[in-house]
Amino acid sequence: MEDEPVYLGLGSNLPGPLGGRRANLRRSLELLSKLPGLELRKLSSFYETEPLGPQDQGRFINAAAELRTDLEPGELLEELLAIEATMGRVRQEHWGPRIIDLDLLIWGERMIQTGRLTIPHPELPRREFVLAPLAEIAPRAIHPPSGRTVAELLDLVPSQGVRRVEGVS
């Protein structure tokens, strides 16, 4: 298993077949944990956030996870897309409602740009709903293009109404 940390963002704002938004995040983590060559190391608290984009949709529950994996970035991306499809995600509207959203955020110090994958996630420095849970589990992780830590990026982003939650479905 590679010792390079991989950080993943998770989000949901629609109920799924197994329950609410939190259940969707838990189910995606369960499916992730079954992947060979992948180990879940840390999981943040859950955070409730306003939707980005169209406002006529429900609030999101977001979290961040730290993984270790033997998979290559393109292979992990395919596995994440397969988990989303298995859980019933249908991509119809950009920034629209979704049962599950799994995003690769940071992969060690790597900077990758292909037609299908950009690491670090290009919107990471502007999204409190990603930075808040990520800072909880990896405040000192470095965002390679900027050289700043996740905690520093979180301090720089304007508040977007992100709050840690308990007991939200």
Secondary structure, 3 states (H helix, E strand, C coil): CCCCCEEEEEEECCCECCECHHHHHHHHHHHHHCCCCEEEEEECCEEEECCCCCCCCCCEEEEEEEEEECCCHHHHHHHHHHHHHHCCCCCCCCCCCCCCEEEEEEECCCCEECCCCEECCCCHHHCHHHHHHHHHHCCCCEECCCCEEHHHHHHHCCCCCCEEECCCC
